[in-house]
Amino acid sequence: MDVYEAVRSRRAVRGFTDEPVPKELLVRVLTAATRTPSGGNLQPWKAFVLTGAALAEVKKRTAERLAAGDPGDEREFEMYPPGLKSAYRERQIAAGEQRYAALGIARRDEQARRKAVAANWDCFGAPAALFCYIDRGMGSAQWADMGMYLQTIMLLLRAEGLHSCPQMAWSVYRRTVAEVVSPPAELVLFCGMSIGFEDIAAKYARIGRAPLAETVTFLD
Ligand SMILES: Cc1cc2nc3c(=O)[nH]c(=O)nc-3n(C[C@H](O)[C@H](O)[C@H](O)COP(=O)(O)O)c2cc1C
């Protein structure tokens, strides 16, 4: 698979089969991803990969919190700036509408939406997950490096025939992840990433993108 095809075919997959992801494949992908560039070569990311009993434990404990109506842990970072301005807010709303329309969920069906969101904490059925942390002393440039790292992993997963879904949603139940992962106190959980083989029966929308001219300016 060439890079264009990996980029084109990557999407946030939210339905996985329970087919296990071979450990050697994950090691191959994460070894290749060590080549991700970072400012000053700091490589500021810290990843924990969970499968088997460890991931099952995270899912079980999170499901218990959800069932108890636990709203989640205090925030360590804002997922989005307050009062998202135009055109970001419109893009966010459009993505949600596309997604829920594909799932057949009506705009006002709060219960169905909540159920769809809750699937995050089961990793959408995925048998593997990566939890990506960063040292809390790092700045926005290093958070950008971490984003490159995650995209590199997602593209390499495509080359291996696997799919993924990056999930800031895991930061909501970060203490439960920490109970299993035991990260050093200086680390902040940015996001999880579900990893596995796509359940081709799961409905999805191909989420649109802004026209090139909205985000790129050529000058010559
Ligand atoms: C850093 C990051 C965090 C995300 N967090 C979540 C999440 O918590 N749950 C989810 O379902 N999707 C999440 N997504 C997926 C985005 O919603 C998705 O990438 C976007 O809507 C574009 O859709 P596409 O990736 O399918 O093209 C996240 C994406 C990124 C890059």
The ligand as an SDF file (V2000), in Angstrom:
LIG
                    3D

 31 33  0  0  0  0  0  0  0  0999 V2000
   -6.7390   13.5160   18.4340 C   0  0  0  0  0  0  0  0  0  0  0  0
   -8.0370   12.9340   17.9950 C   0  0  0  0  0  0  0  0  0  0  0  0
   -8.9670   12.5580   18.9380 C   0  0  0  0  0  0  0  0  0  0  0  0
  -10.1810   11.9640   18.5600 C   0  0  0  0  0  0  0  0  0  0  0  0
  -11.0430   11.5400   19.5300 N   0  0  0  0  0  0  0  0  0  0  0  0
  -12.1230   10.8230   19.1690 C   0  0  0  0  0  0  0  0  0  0  0  0
  -12.9460   10.2070   20.1560 C   0  0  0  0  0  0  0  0  0  0  0  0
  -12.7310   10.3520   21.3610 O   0  0  0  0  0  0  0  0  0  0  0  0
  -13.9620    9.4410   19.7410 N   0  0  0  0  0  0  0  0  0  0  0  0
  -14.2460    9.2400   18.4110 C   0  0  0  0  0  0  0  0  0  0  0  0
  -15.1860    8.5120   18.0980 O   0  0  0  0  0  0  0  0  0  0  0  0
  -13.5020    9.8330   17.4460 N   0  0  0  0  0  0  0  0  0  0  0  0
  -12.4480   10.5900   17.7940 C   0  0  0  0  0  0  0  0  0  0  0  0
  -11.6270   11.1250   16.8260 N   0  0  0  0  0  0  0  0  0  0  0  0
  -11.9310   10.8830   15.4200 C   0  0  0  0  0  0  0  0  0  0  0  0
  -12.4330   12.1390   14.7070 C   0  0  0  0  0  0  0  0  0  0  0  0
  -13.7660   12.3780   15.0670 O   0  0  0  0  0  0  0  0  0  0  0  0
  -12.2970   11.9050   13.2030 C   0  0  0  0  0  0  0  0  0  0  0  0
  -10.9330   11.7430   12.8790 O   0  0  0  0  0  0  0  0  0  0  0  0
  -12.8480   13.0610   12.3820 C   0  0  0  0  0  0  0  0  0  0  0  0
  -14.2220   13.2330   12.6060 O   0  0  0  0  0  0  0  0  0  0  0  0
  -12.6290   12.8340   10.8830 C   0  0  0  0  0  0  0  0  0  0  0  0
  -13.1700   11.5900   10.5010 O   0  0  0  0  0  0  0  0  0  0  0  0
  -12.2650   10.4740    9.8050 P   0  0  0  0  0  0  0  0  0  0  0  0
  -11.0350   10.3020   10.6350 O   0  0  0  0  0  0  0  0  0  0  0  0
  -13.1300    9.2330    9.7880 O   0  0  0  0  0  0  0  0  0  0  0  0
  -11.9560   10.9600    8.4240 O   0  0  0  0  0  0  0  0  0  0  0  0
  -10.4550   11.7600   17.1880 C   0  0  0  0  0  0  0  0  0  0  0  0
   -9.5130   12.1810   16.2380 C   0  0  0  0  0  0  0  0  0  0  0  0
   -8.3270   12.7310   16.6280 C   0  0  0  0  0  0  0  0  0  0  0  0
   -7.3140   13.1150   15.5850 C   0  0  0  0  0  0  0  0  0  0  0  0
  1  2  1  0
  2  3  1  0
  2 30  2  0
  3  4  2  0
  4  5  1  0
  4 28  1  0
  5  6  2  0
  6  7  1  0
  6 13  1  0
  7  8  2  0
  7  9  1  0
  9 10  1  0
 10 11  2  0
 10 12  1  0
 12 13  2  0
 13 14  1  0
 14 15  1  0
 14 28  1  0
 15 16  1  0
 16 17  1  0
 16 18  1  0
 18 19  1  0
 18 20  1  0
 20 21  1  0
 20 22  1  0
 22 23  1  0
 23 24  1  0
 24 25  2  0
 24 26  1  0
 24 27  1  0
 28 29  2  0
 29 30  1  0
 30 31  1  0
M  END
$$$$
